[in-house]
Amino acid sequence: MSDARQVPVLTRPDPYLDCTAAEDWPSRSTADAVVVGSGAGGAAAARTLAQAGMRVVIVEEGEHHTTASFAQQTPLDRFTQLYRDGGATIAYGRPPILLPYGRAVGGTTIINSGTCFRTPEHVLRRWSETYGFRMADGMESHLDRVESDLRVRLQPADVLGRNGHLALIGAKRLGWQAAPLRRNASGCAGSCQCVVGCPTGAKQSMQVSILPESCSAGARIVTRARVLLLLVDADRPGGPRAVGVRIRRADGTDLEILAPLIVTAAGALQTPTLLRRSGLGGHPRIGRNLSVHPAISVAGRFSEPVLASKGVLQSTGIEEWHDQGILLEATAAPPGMGSFVLPGAGAELRRELLESDHLATVGAMIADRPSGRVVGRSKAHVFYDLDPRDGNRLITALRAAGAVLFAAGADEVLTGIPAAAPVRSVHELEELLDRTRPRQLHLSAFHPTGTVAAGVQDQLSPADPEGRLRGVHGVLISDASVLPSCPEVNPQLSIMAASLAVTQNWLNTQV
């Protein structure tokens, strides 16, 4: 290949991780703390506790994938390995929504875009004043720390790619506020593969950033380990107390790790099911209050080649509509994985694919009202009915994304609306959207939060204001579940900062 960016080059070797497959872990062991999950919340919690001198074991259902292994596989092959259910998780409802998330050492951080927004100040105020999540009061300092840890920087213009630059051009012509996004990928080579594992090591997902620091402080990681139950001693003086976890190995045998502190960080979809399996799911709001970021994607066809897969996958942010809960982001797909927006089938779809190098893509996500729930014990089943207000905002988001592409010079816009032909002007786009209803949209969603929300009101919040699970001692909620409502931005920094706040507060109470 003539373009060096098509052949990812490893920029740095992966730091050491102390990983042991569950098959090789003893059937009975002890620790001071067990952290369930190795994503944003779990990694931050494990580091905090390990650096405080505790013996920490991190338990991860997925496997450890190295950066070097990513460069040896096609993006599509990595997709099926790094995502739970091969990326086919569905939120059932009206309309059904694709809800992909990760399962690997590093959790969903290994397959996210690397975009890093601070939690907006008005969101922190709402969490504190409306919900009584006390940890929000000190999150600014924790946000500072995780930004530093992940080397968050404004994405340089030279690797934005034409897809990102066209979004900037369109926004500027419309007079809308836009800029390159802040990302945790200093030294990004623009390989456009963030969502299938960064093949160069530039993106600071947990397995190359926070987890190595955890292991340096003594933490150990058990992989291929599905936590069946949190073990609870119901007869302890003062009330039930967690005493460890029971884990199922891939070969069907079990092991136990005994510990007086359990940090649940399995994610907003898996944590509720784990609590139910463990007999700790009695609070009526566990699994409720699910927020996601419903999202659409719009493509513009340009006369000159765009080559969207050469550059940063998520490059430019347009915040003009953010006060209405709408965030536009120029987002490309890895090579060979972007056909979802294309119309037609058979020969027509093949023609579209052959001309896909001329497409630029703008995605939009909205801050939703909590409209979903997670049910089930052995497997998470997700139900989500789009709130009518959110449906209308998705139509507005689609209109805004199309306007940006036309302003940038697109000859036509592909809306992704099933059976809808490409439109060739803003007027045609308006006419199409005037007769389109939200349930007709092709939707995906990301960033589930809120299913074990923290707060001051016992009846509304399964976790207390410090992120401790109500009804049992020794269980902290340290993932996206604990956030009281939608963070309104890509949530990795919010999750990590909340995890730091919850675990550091717990340590302070032990002194």
C-alpha positions in Angstrom: 0.0 0.0 0.0 1.3 3.4 -0.9 -0.3 5.3 2.0 1.6 4.5 5.3 -1.4 5.2 7.3 -3.0 2.1 5.9 -0.3 0.0 7.6 -0.6 0.8 11.3 2.8 1.0 13.0 3.1 0.2 16.7 4.2 3.4 18.4 5.0 1.9 21.7 4.9 -1.6 23.2 2.1 -2.4 25.6 3.0 -2.0 29.3 3.0 -5.1 31.4 -0.3 -6.5 32.8 -0.4 -9.2 35.4 -3.1 -11.3 33.7 -4.0 -14.9 34.6 -6.7 -16.9 32.8 -9.3 -18.2 35.2 -8.4 -21.8 34.2 -5.0 -21.1 35.8 -6.3 -19.4 39.0 -6.7 -21.4 42.2 -10.1 -22.5 43.1 -10.0 -20.6 46.4 -8.1 -17.4 47.1 -8.3 -14.2 49.1 -7.9 -10.5 48.5 -8.7 -7.2 50.2 -10.9 -6.1 47.3 -12.3 -7.7 44.2 -13.2 -5.4 41.3 -15.7 -6.8 38.8 -14.9 -5.4 35.4 -11.8 -3.8 33.9 -13.3 -0.9 31.9 -13.2 2.8 32.8 -14.8 2.5 36.2 -13.1 -0.7 37.2 -9.6 0.3 36.2 -9.9 3.6 38.1 -11.2 1.9 41.2 -8.6 -0.8 41.1 -5.7 1.7 40.8 -7.1 3.8 43.7 -7.4 0.8 46.0 -4.1 -0.8 45.0 -2.1 2.4 45.4 -3.6 2.6 48.9 -1.9 -0.7 49.7 -4.8 -3.1 49.3 -4.5 -6.5 47.7 -6.7 -6.1 44.6 -8.0 -8.7 42.1 -9.7 -7.5 39.0 -12.1 -10.0 37.4 -12.8 -9.7 33.7 -15.1 -11.9 31.6 -13.3 -11.1 28.4 -9.8 -11.8 27.2 -6.6 -9.7 27.1 -5.9 -8.5 23.5 -2.6 -6.8 22.8 -2.0 -3.8 20.6 0.3 -6.0 18.4 -2.6 -8.4 17.9 -4.8 -5.7 16.5 -2.4 -4.9 13.7 -2.4 -8.6 12.6 -6.2 -8.8 12.0 -8.7 -7.0 9.9 -11.1 -4.5 11.6 -14.1 -6.8 11.0 -12.4 -9.8 12.6 -11.5 -7.7 15.7 -15.1 -6.4 15.9 -16.5 -9.9 16.5 -13.9 -10.6 19.2 -14.0 -7.3 21.2 -17.7 -6.7 21.4 -20.2 -8.6 23.5 -22.5 -10.7 21.3 -20.3 -9.8 18.3 -21.7 -6.2 18.5 -25.3 -7.4 18.0 -26.8 -6.3 21.4 -30.2 -4.9 20.8 -32.4 -2.7 23.0 -35.9 -3.9 22.2 -38.5 -1.2 21.8 -40.1 1.3 19.5 -37.9 1.5 17.5 -35.4 -1.3 18.3 -31.9 0.1 18.7 -28.5 -1.4 18.2 -26.5 -1.0 21.5 -22.9 -2.3 21.0 -20.4 -2.4 23.9 -17.1 -4.1 24.7 -16.0 -7.3 26.4 -12.3 -7.5 26.9 -9.5 -6.4 29.3 -10.1 -2.6 29.2 -13.8 -3.0 28.7 -15.6 -0.6 26.3 -12.6 1.8 26.4 -10.8 -0.6 24.1 -13.5 0.0 21.4 -14.6 3.6 22.0 -13.7 6.5 19.8 -11.2 8.1 22.3 -13.3 11.3 22.5 -13.0 12.9 26.0 -15.4 15.5 27.2 -15.5 16.7 30.7 -18.8 16.4 32.5 -20.7 19.6 31.9 -20.9 21.8 35.0 -24.7 21.9 34.8 -24.8 18.1 34.8 -22.6 18.0 37.9 -24.9 20.5 39.6 -28.0 18.4 38.7 -26.4 15.3 40.0 -25.6 17.0 43.3 -28.6 19.3 43.8 -31.5 17.2 42.2 -30.4 13.7 43.0 -28.1 14.2 46.0 -25.1 12.3 44.5 -22.6 13.8 46.8 -19.6 12.5 44.9 -20.4 15.0 42.1 -19.3 17.9 44.3 -15.7 17.0 44.1 -15.5 15.6 40.6 -13.8 18.6 39.0 -10.5 17.6 40.6 -10.9 14.0 39.6 -11.7 15.1 36.0 -8.4 17.0 36.1 -6.6 13.9 37.1 -8.0 11.6 34.5 -7.5 14.1 31.8 -3.8 14.2 32.8 -3.6 10.4 33.1 -5.0 9.8 29.6 -3.0 12.7 28.0 -6.2 14.3 26.7 -5.4 16.8 24.0 -7.1 18.7 21.2 -6.8 16.6 18.1 -4.2 18.1 15.8 -5.5 19.2 12.4 -3.0 17.2 10.4 -4.6 13.9 11.3 -8.3 14.9 11.2 -8.7 13.6 7.7 -10.9 15.1 5.0 -14.0 13.9 6.8 -13.3 16.0 9.8 -12.2 19.0 7.8 -15.4 19.0 5.7 -17.4 19.1 8.9 -15.4 22.1 10.0 -16.0 23.8 6.7 -19.7 23.2 6.7 -20.1 24.4 10.3 -18.1 27.5 9.6 -20.2 28.4 6.6 -23.3 28.0 8.7 -21.8 30.1 11.5 -21.9 27.2 13.9 -19.5 26.6 16.7 -17.1 23.7 15.8 -13.6 22.5 16.6 -11.4 19.4 16.6 -12.4 17.1 19.4 -10.4 16.5 22.6 -9.1 12.9 22.6 -7.0 10.5 24.7 -4.8 9.6 21.7 -1.6 11.7 21.7 0.4 10.6 18.7 -2.6 9.3 16.8 -1.7 8.2 13.3 -5.2 8.6 11.9 -5.7 4.9 11.1 -9.5 5.2 11.7 -9.7 2.0 13.7 -10.4 3.2 17.3 -13.7 1.2 17.6 -12.0 -2.1 16.9 -8.9 -1.6 19.1 -6.2 1.0 18.3 -3.5 -0.8 16.3 -0.8 1.7 17.1 -1.2 2.0 20.9 -1.8 5.8 20.7 -5.3 5.6 22.2 -5.0 5.5 26.0 -7.6 2.8 26.7 -7.5 1.2 30.1 -5.3 -1.8 29.1 -2.4 0.5 28.1 -2.9 3.3 30.7 -4.6 2.8 34.1 -4.6 -1.0 34.3 -0.8 -1.1 34.0 -0.5 1.4 36.9 -2.9 -0.8 38.9 -0.7 -3.9 38.3 2.4 -1.9 39.2 0.8 -1.2 42.5 0.1 -4.9 43.0 -3.3 -5.6 41.4 -3.8 -8.8 39.5 -6.2 -9.5 36.7 -8.2 -12.7 36.2 -9.4 -13.1 32.6 -12.0 -15.3 31.0 -13.9 -15.2 34.3 -17.6 -14.7 34.5 -18.8 -13.6 37.9 -21.8 -15.7 38.9 -22.5 -14.3 42.3 -21.4 -11.8 44.9 -21.1 -13.9 48.0 -23.0 -12.5 51.0 -22.9 -13.3 54.7 -26.5 -12.5 55.8 -25.8 -13.2 59.5 -23.1 -10.6 60.1 -23.7 -8.2 63.0 -24.9 -4.9 61.6 -26.5 -6.5 58.5 -25.6 -8.5 55.4 -22.0 -8.1 54.1 -20.4 -9.1 50.9 -17.6 -11.6 51.5 -16.4 -12.4 48.0 -17.3 -13.6 44.5 -18.0 -16.9 42.8 -16.6 -17.1 39.3 -17.4 -19.5 36.4 -14.4 -20.6 34.3 -14.8 -21.2 30.5 -14.6 -24.9 31.2 -17.6 -24.8 33.4 -15.8 -25.1 36.8 -16.1 -22.6 39.5 -13.6 -20.7 41.7 -14.1 -18.3 44.6 -12.2 -15.2 45.7 -13.0 -14.1 49.2 -12.7 -10.4 50.0 -14.5 -7.9 52.4 -14.9 -5.3 49.6 -16.5 -5.8 46.2 -16.5 -3.1 43.6 -19.0 -3.7 40.9 -17.9 -2.2 37.6 -19.4 -4.5 35.0 -21.2 -1.7 33.2 -24.7 -0.4 33.2 -26.1 -3.4 31.4 -24.3 -6.2 33.3 -24.2 -4.8 36.9 -28.0 -5.1 37.4 -28.1 -8.7 36.3 -25.1 -9.6 38.6 -26.9 -8.0 41.6 -30.1 -9.9 40.8 -28.2 -13.3 40.5 -26.6 -12.5 43.9 -29.9 -11.9 45.6 -29.1 -8.2 45.9 -31.5 -6.9 43.2 -34.5 -6.2 45.5 -34.4 -2.4 45.1 -37.2 -1.6 42.7 -35.0 0.8 40.7 -32.2 -1.6 40.0 -32.1 -1.9 36.2 -34.4 1.1 35.8 -33.5 4.7 34.9 -31.5 3.5 31.8 -30.1 6.3 29.7 -28.3 5.9 26.4 -27.2 8.3 23.7 -29.5 7.5 20.8 -27.6 8.2 17.6 -28.1 8.7 13.8 -25.5 9.0 11.0 -25.8 11.0 7.8 -23.5 10.8 4.8 -22.8 13.4 2.1 -21.6 12.5 -1.4 -18.9 14.8 -2.7 -17.5 15.1 -6.2 -13.9 14.7 -5.0 -12.8 11.7 -3.0 -13.1 12.0 0.8 -11.4 8.7 1.9 -13.1 9.0 5.3 -11.2 6.0 6.7 -7.9 8.0 6.3 -7.9 10.1 9.4 -9.3 10.2 12.9 -12.4 8.1 13.3 -14.2 10.7 15.4 -12.5 14.0 14.6 -14.7 17.2 14.8 -17.3 18.2 17.3 -20.1 20.7 16.4 -21.6 22.0 19.7 -24.0 24.6 18.2 -27.0 22.5 19.3 -25.6 21.2 22.5 -27.8 23.4 24.7 -30.7 21.4 23.1 -29.1 18.1 24.0 -27.8 17.5 20.5 -24.1 16.8 19.8 -22.8 16.5 16.2 -19.5 14.6 15.7 -17.8 13.9 12.4 -17.4 10.1 12.6 -16.0 7.8 10.0 -16.1 4.0 10.0 -13.1 1.6 9.9 -12.2 0.3 6.4 -14.9 -2.0 5.1 -17.4 -1.4 7.9 -19.4 1.7 6.8 -22.2 0.3 4.6 -25.0 0.8 7.2 -25.8 4.2 5.8 -26.0 3.2 2.2 -29.3 2.7 0.4 -30.4 -0.1 -1.8 -29.6 -3.8 -2.1 -27.9 -6.1 -4.5 -26.4 -4.4 -7.5 -27.5 -1.0 -6.3 -25.8 -1.4 -3.0 -22.7 -2.7 -4.7 -22.5 0.5 -6.8 -22.9 2.5 -3.6 -20.0 0.6 -2.0 -17.8 1.2 -5.0 -18.4 4.9 -4.7 -18.1 5.1 -0.9 -14.7 6.8 -1.0 -16.7 10.0 -1.9 -18.8 9.9 1.3 -18.2 12.1 4.3 -20.2 11.2 7.5 -21.6 13.2 10.3 -23.1 11.5 13.3 -25.3 13.0 15.9 -26.3 11.8 19.4 -28.8 13.2 21.8 -29.0 13.5 25.6 -32.0 11.4 26.3 -34.6 11.1 29.1 -34.1 7.8 31.0 -36.4 5.6 29.0 -35.0 2.1 29.3 -34.6 -0.8 31.7 -32.4 -3.9 32.0 -34.1 -7.1 33.1 -32.9 -10.6 33.6 -30.5 -12.5 35.9 -28.4 -14.8 33.7 -28.4 -12.5 30.7 -29.1 -8.8 30.3 -32.2 -8.0 28.3 -32.5 -4.4 27.4 -35.8 -2.6 26.7 -35.9 1.0 25.6 -38.8 3.1 24.2 -37.7 6.3 22.7 -39.2 9.3 24.5 -41.4 11.4 22.1 -39.3 14.5 22.9 -36.1 12.6 22.1 -37.6 11.4 18.8 -38.2 14.9 17.7 -34.7 15.9 18.7 -33.3 13.1 16.5 -35.2 14.5 13.6 -33.7 17.9 14.4 -30.2 16.3 14.7 -30.6 14.6 11.3 -31.6 18.0 9.8 -28.6 19.7 11.3 -26.2 17.0 10.1 -27.5 17.2 6.6 -27.2 21.0 6.6 -23.6 20.8 7.6 -22.8 18.4 4.7 -24.6 20.5 2.1 -22.9 23.6 3.4 -19.6 21.8 3.0 -20.4 21.2 -0.7 -22.1 17.8 -0.8 -23.9 17.0 -4.0 -26.4 14.8 -2.2 -27.1 13.5 1.3 -27.9 9.9 2.3 -30.0 10.1 5.4 -30.0 6.4 6.4 -33.8 6.4 6.5 -34.9 3.0 5.1 -36.3 3.2 1.5 -35.5 6.9 1.3 -33.6 8.1 -1.8 -30.7 10.5 -1.5 -31.7 14.1 -1.3 -30.0 16.8 -3.4 -30.8 20.0 -1.5 -31.7 21.3 1.9 -35.2 21.8 0.6 -35.5 18.1 -0.3 -34.1 17.2 3.0 -36.7 19.3 4.8 -39.5 17.7 2.8 -38.3 14.2 3.6 -38.0 14.9 7.3 -41.4 16.6 7.4 -43.0 13.2 6.6 -40.5 11.1 8.6 -41.4 9.8 12.0 -38.8 8.9 14.7 -39.7 5.2 14.6 -38.7 5.1 10.9 -35.1 6.1 11.7 -32.1 3.7 11.6 -30.8 4.1 15.2 -27.9 3.0 17.2 -27.1 4.0 20.8 -24.1 4.2 23.0 -23.0 5.0 26.6 -25.6 3.2 28.8 -25.8 4.7 32.3 -27.9 5.0 35.4 -29.2 1.5 36.2 -27.9 1.5 39.8 -28.1 5.2 40.3 -26.7 6.9 43.4 -28.7 9.5 45.3 -30.1 10.7 48.6 -33.7 9.3 48.2 -33.9 5.7 49.3 -36.8 4.8 47.1 -35.4 6.3 43.9 -31.7 5.4 44.3 -30.3 1.8 44.6 -27.0 3.3 45.7 -26.5 5.9 48.4 -25.0 9.3 47.9 -21.5 7.9 48.3 -22.0 5.1 45.7 -22.5 2.3 48.2 -25.2 -0.3 47.3 -28.1 -0.1 49.7 -29.1 -3.1 51.7 -25.6 -4.7 52.0 -22.2 -3.7 53.4 -19.1 -3.8 51.4 -20.4 -3.3 47.8 -19.5 -0.1 45.9 -21.0 0.8 42.5 -18.1 2.1 40.4 -19.2 2.2 36.8 -21.7 4.0 34.5 -24.5 2.4 36.5 -23.9 4.9 39.4 -24.5 8.1 37.3 -27.9 9.5 38.2 -28.8 10.7 34.6 -27.4 11.0 31.1 -24.0 12.9 31.2 -24.9 14.5 27.9 -21.4 13.8 26.5 -19.2 10.9 25.7 -18.9 9.5 29.2 -15.5 8.0 29.8 -14.1 10.9 31.8 -17.4 11.1 33.8 -17.3 7.4 34.7 -13.6 7.5 35.7 -14.0 10.6 37.8 -17.1 9.2 39.6 -15.2 5.9 40.2 -12.3 7.9 41.7 -14.7 9.8 43.9 -16.5 6.7 45.1 -13.5 4.7 45.9 -11.4 7.5 47.4 -14.4 8.4 49.7 -14.6 4.8 50.8 -10.9 4.8 51.7 -11.3 8.0 53.6 -14.1 6.5 55.7 -11.8 3.6 56.7 -9.2 5.8 58.4 
